[in-house]
Amino acid sequence: MSAIKPSTDDDGRGEQESGWRHRFAGKSGLLRIVVPVVAVCIGIVALIGSQQTPAYTISDTSLTIAAASGETIPFTDITNVALKNAMPPNLVKVVGDRVGTQLRGDFDSNGTAMTIYVNTAVPPFVYLDTKNGPVIFNDQSAAKTRSLYDEIRHKVAAASN
């Protein structure tokens, strides 16, 4: 009865390669490590960026929302400002993030496209009707959101006069 020899892989120098050295040798092996690591890093950066609280800057002429996909809205483009305690029904994410209570990006509600920057766990929400469609946002607390609403409402009224 003969013993079964384990298979060997000759590396060209007469030496055997085995284990992780064999699997990750050469350019293709390096790609097996680098590609997943880079993909995970990009995913982590995107997730962290999407969870950043937007910053709101109000100037004499516009509202700037600084977020991963922020925007500047001239007060002359705002046709209505409202403060509501509920989000629109049947929200469907089109482009952006919906992680836990954080909604950022473009959404659709019953056929109406809108841009949203909210934490749904912290009502109320400022609703802006703009020439480019509805924009909904809130700040880190109800008091900050109400303050933003009041200031924007006054700026929009002044811009329309």
Secondary structure, 3 states (H helix, E strand, C coil): CCCCCCCCCECCCCCECCHHHHHCCHHHHHHHHHHHHHHHHHHHHHHHHHHCCCEEEECCCEEEEECCCCEEEEHHHEEEEEEECCCCCCEEEEEEEEECCEEEEEEEECCEEEEEEEECCCCCEEEEEECCEEEEECCCCHHHHHHHHHHHHHHHHHHHC
